[in-house]
Amino acid sequence: MASIKDVAAEAGVSVATVSRVLNDHPSVSADARTRVLAAVQTLGYRPNAVARSLRTDQTHTLGLVISDVMNPYFTELARSVEEEARALGYSVIIGNADERPDLQDHHVRNLLDRRIDGLLVSPTDGGSPLMLDAVRAGTPMVFVDRWMPGVAVPVVRSDGRAAVRDLVAHLHGLGHRRLAIIAGPAATTTGQERVAAFREALREYGLDLPDAYIGQGDFQAESGRRVTEGFLDLPEPPEVVFAADNLMALGALDAVRARGLRVPEDLALAAFDDIPWFVHTDPPITAIAQPTGELGRAAVRALVDRIEGRPPESVTLPARLVVRRSCGEPSPRNVAVDPVTNRSES
């Protein structure tokens, strides 16, 4: 493998000149720069990334702390982050918080110790002192999906309020009036926002959201199962359960089937966070889809802007309702088609 001395000999310049070219120093002449770059290509020289990071104080590495790697939403988010970072010349180190604030801070601390250039975080709660200290110290940071209110950090997220309104309108149109929600953790912004959006949408149709129809989950399947069992035990169970994420929806589906009941005949089911599996369940699950890949790419671009001295911007993208058959929708063969638009009227 060629060394920096080999490149210097091939180009007929000093080692110091090669180093200045590789670090894009402006003092190098155009002729010397051309000869060094030609020698690099001829010899296939690859600079030592660790040594270069010590000289430039940059590692070209980003940290990503996601809330739960087992959640398909965050798996897809991480993939899009890694792809966009690679395209921009950065590597990514991923930490899985498993919805635990202590584990989140453990990963943040380790990533900062590794001298990453910037940090992407989906916070598990709204009050991590460690992250607040990192922000005050000037660590480039972007929040993705979730955020910490009042902290001056760019946020890349989706806005699901319009999609939740569309869902409630859809459910109301199907004749449902008793609607319940499996909420996410109250310490998360997404947990709070989805309950508020659901309550507001119900109010538009003159429907209440009684306390008995709000079940506290944790964005994991077991809580969806537990909360749904509680709903089914009520004197007047809900007609529909809206799970505030995909894993809780799968837990709810398990609870219904464990009792020998059926979706949607005995209990309708809808979810926030669409995933590919939902088209394969029986019935396919009606869900709100976030533009996950776009969110991951936008988050990386915002962070790289911050690292490279450009003003980063927060980004909010709309979520959308995907109608399937888990809420009592007509099966495709029974759906009327508008002869003008050639589209279903459901």
N, C-alpha and C positions, 0 to 999 in steps of 0.2 A: 504494500500500500504506500502510495506517494506521501512524502512529508512536506511541510512548508519549506524546508530547505531545498528539496527537489524542485519545487515550483520556482523558488528564487533563482536557482541555477539555470533552469530551463528558460526563464524570462530574462536572465542577465541583469537582475536587480538584487537589492538586499532583502533579507528576511523582513526587515522593518517595513520596506515598501510593499511587500506582499501583504503584510498584516494591515497596512493602511488601506489597501485596495479592498480587501475582504471586509473591512469595517466601514467602507464607503467614506473614507476621509477625504475632504475636499482638496488637500494639499498635493495630491498625486497628479502628475502630468497626464494628459490624455494618452500619450504614446506609452508610458509605463503601465497605465491602466489596461490598455489594449493588450500589451504583451503578457501581463500577469493573467488576465482572464483567458487568453489563448492557451497559456501554459496549464492553467487549472483544467481546461477542457481536454487538452491533450493527455495529461497525466491522470485524469479522473480523480483529481484531489477532492477530498471531502473534509472541510474544517471540523475540528473537534468541538462539538456543540457545548460540552461542559466548559472547556477552556474559553470559548468565545463568550459564554454567558458571564464568566467572571470579568472579562474585559469590558463588556457592554452593559453589564448589570441587567441583561434581559435573558430569559431562558426560552422564549417563544413557547411557553407552556401555559395553558389555562386550567383552572380548577373548576369542576362542576360538582356541586353537592345537590343531589336529588332526594326527594322525600321518600321514595319507595321504589327500588329497582324492580320489584315483583309486579308493580302496577304497569300494565302495557302502555298506558299513556306516557309514563316517565321513561320507559324503555325506548319508545319512539322518539321522545324529546331528546334523550341522550344521543341517539343515533344521528339525528339531524344536527345536533351541536358538534359532534365529532367530525361529520362530513364537511360542514361549513368551516370549522376551524382548520382542518387539513387543507382545504382549498385556499385559505388565507395564510398558510405557512405556520400554523400553530398546532401543537399537540395538546391532548386533553387528558387530565387525570380525574377520575370519577370517584366520588364517595357516596355511599348509600346511607342515608340517615335513618331509614326504616321507621319514619314518622316519630323519631325520638329526638327531642331537643339536645340531650346530652351527647348523643352520637353525632348529630349535626355539628356541634361545636368541636367535637373531637376531630372530625374530618377538616373543618375549617382551619383549626390550629395546625394540623399536619401539613395542609396545603400551603399555608403561609410560611411554614418552616422550610418548605421545599423551594421557596423563592419563585413561586408562580408569578406571571406577569399580571394576571387578573383573575377574578373569581365570579362565577355564575352560581347563584343560589336560589333554590325554591324553599323558602323558610318554613320550618315545621311549627314555628310560633312567631309572635310579633315582638319579642323582647329579648333577643340574645345580646348580652353585654359584650361578648367577644366580637360579634359582627359590628356593633356600634363602635367599638374601639378601632376595628380595622378600617371602617369608613372614616373616622376622625383622623386616622394616621395617613390617609390618602391612598389606601389600597383601591385600585380600579375594580369596581364591582357593579354587577347588574343583577337585579332580581328577575326571575322568570317564573311565570304562572302565578306565584304568590309574592307577597311583598310585606315589608314592615312599615306600617303607616307612620308618617312623619319623618321618615329617614330619607335624606336627600340622595337617593340612588335611582338611576333609570330603571323603569319597570317595563318588561315585555310580557304581555298577557292577553288573554281573550276576554271579551265582554259577552257574558251569556244571558244578560237580562232580556234582550229581545227574543232570544231563542226560548227562554223559559216562558215568556208571554205566549209565544207561538204554541208551546207545548200545552199550556193551560187552556188556550183557546181550542186546541185540537181535542183535548180531553172533554171539555165542556160540550163541544159539538157532538161527541160520541154519547153524551148523556150522563157522564160521570159527575157526581156532586160531592162525594166524600173522598177528598184527596189528602194523602199523608206524605210526609217526607222523612227519609233517613238522612239526617244532617251530617256534615263533616265536622271535624273538631272546631269548637268555638274559638280556639286560639289562633286559627288560620283565617286569613282574609277570604279565601275561597269558601271555607265553611260558613262564614258569616254572610257572604254576599249571596250565595245560592239560596239560603233560607229567606233572606230579605226579598230577593227577586220573586221567589215562589209565593210568599205571603202577599206581596204587592199585586202580582198577577191574579191571585184568587180574589182579592178585594175588588178588582175591576169587574169581576163577574158576580159580585155580591156573595161570595163564598168565604167562610171563616176557616182559619187554621187553628183549631183548638190544641191546647197543650198535649192532649192525648195522641194527637196525630203528628207530633214532632218527636222523632226518636233520635237519640244522640249516638252517632256512629263515630268511627275513627279512620275512615277511608280504607278499611280493610274488610275482607269478606266475612269474617266471623261476626263483626258488629252488625253487618247487614242481615245475617241470619238471626241473630239475637233480637234485634229491633223488630223484624218482621214477625217473629213468633209472638212478641208482645202485642203487635197490632192485631194479629189473628185471634188473640185471647180477649180482646175488648168486647163488651156487650154489643156494640155496633161497630164492627170492623170497617176500615176504609174500603172503598171500591178500587182505589188506585194507590200504589206506592211508588213514589218518585225517589230513587236513590241518587244521592248527590255525587256519586262516582261509580265507575264500572265494577270495581271489586265488591262494593256493598250491594250492587244490583245482582251479582252472581250469588252472593250469600242469601239475598232475599229469595231468589229463584230456588235455591236449595231448601229453604224453610218451607216454601209452598209445597214443593214436591214431597218433602218428608212427611207432610200431613195427608198425603194422598189427594191434594187439591191440584187444580189446573190453572195455568195462566193462558188466556185472560178470563176464562169462564168464571173462576172463583175469586181471582184477584188480578187486576191489571197491573202491569209493571213498566216503568220507564226509567231511564238512566241519564245522568250527565256523564260525559266522556265516552264517546262511541269507540268501539274497538272492533277489529276484524272478526272476532269470535261471535259477535252478536248476530251476524247473519246466519250462523250455523246452529244457534239454539232453536229449540222448538217450544213456542214460536219465536221467530226472529224479533229482537228487542228494539222497540222504538227508543231513540236516544238523541241526545244533543252532542254534536260533533264539534270539537275544537280544531283549528288549523294547526295541528301540533308541529308538523315539519316546518311550517313558516315561522312559528314562534321560536323554535330552536335556532333557525338560521338568523332571524332578526336579532335574537339575544347575543349571538356571537358577534355580529356586525357592530352592535352597539358597544360591546365590551372592547373590541379591537379599536373602534374609534376613540374610546376613552384612553386606552393604552398608548395609542399613537398620536395623541394630542389633538384629536378632532372632537368637536362638541357632540356627545352622544345624545340620542333622543329616546324617550319612552315610546313604546309602540303598543297600540291596542287594536286587536283584530276581532271581527265578529265571529261568534259561534253560530251554528245553524241546526235546526231540527231535522232529523232523519226519521221519517215515518215508516214503521214496519207493521207488525201484527200482534204486539204484546199488550195492546190496550183495547182490544175488541174491534180493531179496524177490519173492514171487509177483506176477505181473501181476494187475491188478484182476479180470479175468475168471476167474482161477484161484484166487481167495481164497475160502476157506470162510466162510460167514456164520452167526453164532450166531442161531438162530431166536428166542431170547428177547430179546436186546438189539438184534438187527438190525444188529450191527456186525461188521466183519471180525475174524477171530481172529488175524491176523498181528501 
